[in-house]
Every structure is written in structure tokens, then in C-alpha cells.
Amino acid sequence: MPECCLPGSCRILGRGPQLSRVFLVLCTLAQLEAVVLDYEARRPTFEPLHSRWPHSFSGLFLLTAGSSILTAFPLSQLVQRKLDLDQKTQ
């Protein structure tokens, strides 16, 4: 109720969205720590899977990044042309 009369002056630290953001950060940190512990425990299982074809994965990454760039450039040009047309008609 006081917020509608005095907007912004009745905020209390640690309430509502601020508190939920703190818990969200702590939850994210706990999840990241769990991922690290899980990877360290299963490292002997994961290492052979990722060391056989590292060049294939690098090539796939480059192919994906290149195709994304080649797609983004024409689309940005198309959007720019449409924006220019909209500005001319206004």
C-alpha cells in the first residue's frame, strides 16, 4: 500500500525479487559444482569418448559457425532493407 503513495521509497533489502535472485544464484552454483564433481568421478569413462575424433568435432563446430554466419549476414541485410522501406513510407 505505501508503494502507491511513495513509489520507490519503501523498498526493503532482502524482500521479494531480491531474495529470489540470491537463491537462484546459489542454486546455479550448486548445480555447477555437481556437474564438476560428476565429471571428475566419471572422467575415465568420458576421456576415451572425446579423444577419438577431436578433429571431427572441430570441423563440425566450424561448419556450424560458418553456416550461422552465412545465414545471419543475408538476413541482416534483408531486415535492413525492410527497415529502410518502412522509414521511407512514413
N, C-alpha and C positions, 0 to 999 in steps of 0.2 A: 504494500500500500504506500509506503513512503517514497518508493521509486517514482510513482506517477507525479508526485508533487515536487520532488527534488531529484531529477534524473542524474544518475552517475555519482551522487554524493553518499549514498547509503550502501555501497558495496562493501562487503566484509571479506577479507582474505581467507581463503580456505573453504568457501562455500560453493555449491553448485558446480558449474563447469570447471572451475579451477581445480577442485578436488578430484573430479573425474579424470582430468588430464594427467594429474600426478599418478593416479592409479594406472592409467593407460600406459604411461612411460615405464612404470615399474613392471607391468605385465609384459611389455615388449622386451625389456631387459632380461626377464626371467626366461622368456621363450628363446632368445638368442643364446643365453647360457646353456639351455637344454640342448639346442642344436649343436653347439660346440662339444658338449660332453658326449652326445650321441655319436658325433663323427669321430671323436677321439677313441671311443670304445670300439667302433666298427671300422677303424682305419684299415686293418689288414684285409677286410672284405672289399672296401671301396678302391684301394690303390690299384689292384690289377684291372679293375673295370675301366679306370680312366687313364691308364698308361699305355694301353694297346694302340689306340688310334687317336693320338692327340692332334695329328695333322688334319684328320677328317673333321674333327670338331672345330678346329681353327678355320678351315675352309668353309664349313657350314656357317660359322659366325660371319665371316667376311661376305659370303653370298647374301645372307640375311640383311646385314647392314647396308650393303651396296644396293640391294633391291629396295630397301626402305628409302634410301636417299634418292634413288631414281624415281620412286613413286612420289615422294614429298615435293620434289622440285616442280614437276609439271602441275601438281595440284595447287601449289602456292601461286604459280603463275595464273592458273585458272581463277582462283579466288581473287587475285589482284585485279584481273580484267573485269570480273563481275563487280567488284567494289568501285572500280573506275566508272563503269557503266551506270551504277546506281548514283554516283556523285554527279554525273553529267545530267541525269534525268531529274535531279532535284533542283 
